[in-house]
Each structure stands twice: as structure tokens, then as C-alpha cells.
Amino acid sequence: MSGMGSPVHLREPLPEPVPAEGCDVCGALAEQRARAHAAGDWSKVTDCNVELRRHPHP
């Protein structure tokens, strides 16, 4: 055995979440995400996407 572990299987990335219309929090996160995209800060883009997915709406 070469010392390598089991292969890693990645799934397709999730589509970017769409901010809820009229929600100030979602709007702010979408703006942050757009600035992060423009700057090439993919970690921040991912963070914004996670926050958008977790932000509750009735």
C-alpha cells in the first residue's frame, strides 16, 4: 500500500442562493458576495452563500 487513504468524492457545487426580495439582511449579504466575487475572495463568497442559505424567512 502506498500510504494513500481512500479516494475523496466531491459532489457538484450548490448553486448560489437567491436573496429574498425585500430583506435587508439578504440584500447586504448579496452586496458583500458581489464585492467578494469582484475581488476574487472565494472564501468570502462561500461564507456569504452559507449565511444566505441559513437566514430564516417566514
Beta strands, then each sheet from edge to edge (+ up, - down):
end
